[in-house]
């Protein structure tokens, strides 16, 4: 079988490129510890009353000491239940420099959880607890938006994080 000279060059170039991508994938997992996100836990979305042991029966912010906080948030059609509301918007209030671990669970369908200007962008799947930790260094108000289409009221599904300046 005859392979043209230029075709052979393309086969070699493609093979080298695939090898480089595969080596980068292996290096990122072994050397840098990159991995796919795992759910932080499992939960039955139909039994809200049984969510007490997971902290979701009473959503809200919990002070864990040393400027660390845990926020338990329930996502449902077309609302984030954060346990606090300011001017009609579900709200999480934290001081500047706070390290907050967000634990988010869905009661109904798949939702998104994105905090603007921060490295939090998670998918909230029914039956799973999604977890992300972020440090809020600058005071201000940061919106939380749902980035997964969840029905007719999806465009109204938002919340906010208010970072209060340290005294």
Secondary structure by P-SEA (a helix, b strand, c coil): ccccaaaaaaaaaaaaaaaaaaaaaaaaacccccccccccccccccccccccccccccbbbbbccccbbbbbbbbcccccccccccccccccccccccbbbbbbbbcccbbbbbbccccbbbbbcccbbbbbbbbbccbbbbbbbbcccccccccccbbbbbbbbcc
